[in-house]
Amino acid sequence: MAMMELAANYRRDTGKGINRRRRTGGLIPGVIYGKGLETRSIEFETKLLEKFLETARRGTVVVRLIVRDGDTEGKESFAVLKELQSNPKTSRVTHVDFYEVALGQKFRVVVPIRIKGKAAGTELGGVLEVLMRSLEVECTPDQVPEFIEADVSSIGIGQSLSLGSIEFPPGVVPTEKDLRIPVASVQTPKEETKSAGEGADGEAGEGASVAEGSEKDDASKDGAKDSSKKEKK
């Protein structure tokens, strides 16, 4: 996959009030950290970060970060977007976390699953149910896919697409060992299921009526026997 580039600056002053002023001034605070690495506080120009996020929200992206410290030449790092915080009222980004990775070394990353095709069972009235929206995989940074494609076109009613049926890009391996786990399935329409349930209830009702009728017949027979005994007397 193609890597994106993003510029950032180190920040030394932290705190809610300071970060609030940063946002007002067109900057977004963030951090970058990694396995065995010290967490570093950084900041981004709002417009540049939002442009990057337009792409990052559509799938997993490895970014080449150039982090500057004042007027010094920027230090290069490779990272993936780990966490995004937003204002619940305005939906504006307030903070970002990046996880640093090393080129050539495998690491684990969560990648979205994208459904491809139209399930055959839906043509017959079935309902497609997506059971897995994302998946953790292991690969090197240059092999990270934007998404994993799951082709559901061959699934019929009552069938499912398992994790083992998905074709992964070269070098990309799922961390989940049970490849029988379903990713998507086609269910029977709810109306048909409800109708079948009503039919079963109806049969049970008829059975109950027959049982009641038998008790009444027995009661009638007992009554007839008592009358016959009285007449004989």
Sequence and secondary structure as in RCSB ss.txt:
>XXXX:A:sequence
MAMMELAANYRRDTGKGINRRRRTGGLIPGVIYGKGLETRSIEFETKLLEKFLETARRGTVVVRLIVRDGDTEGK
ESFAVLKELQSNPKTSRVTHVDFYEVALGQKFRVVVPIRIKGKAAGTELGGVLEVLMRSLEVECTPDQVPEFIEA
DVSSIGIGQSLSLGSIEFPPGVVPTEKDLRIPVASVQTPKEETKSAGEGADGEAGEGASVAEGSEKDDASKDGAK
DSSKKEKK
>XXXX:A:secstr
   EEEEEEE    SHHHHHHHHHTTEEEEEEE TT   EEEEEEHHHHHHHHHHHTTS  EEEEEEE TTS  E
EEEEEEEEEEE TTT  EEEEEEEEE TTS EEEEEEEEEES  GGGGGT EEEE  SEEEEEE GGG  S EEE
E TT  TT EEEGGGS   TT EES   TTSEEEEEE  HHHHHHHHHHHHHHHHHHHHHHHHHHHHHHHHHHHH
HHHHHHH 
